[in-house]
Amino acid sequence: MKTASFPSLRVEPELREAAEQSLQEGETISGFVEQAIRESIERRGHQRAFVARGLASRDNAKRTGNYVAADAVMERLKGMLATAKAGK
């Protein structure tokens, strides 16, 4: 498979220096940038999926008339938080 390249990127010297200082042993700026791009693409995919699930849930609630009260949701979340804290 052929590879492609991204256009060169102009940044302020402070950003370049910060990136260089954050490199791990044996890591290059190019590798760092590639990994950052991959992670951003993955994160945006998760965001799109999250929004799609939310919209589908909203549409289902409108269609069925089955809604959950905000107070019930908050109580459940508080319970989940308490359980998580107790498990630490």
MOQUI-V235706 format. One record per pair of residues at least 24 apart in sequence whose ideal C-beta (glycine too) atoms are under 6 Angstrom apart, sorted by the first residue. I is the first residue (numbers start at 0). J is the second residue. D is the distance in Angstrom with one decimal. If there is no record, write none. Layout:
i = (I,I)
j = (J,J)
d = (D,D)
This chain:
none
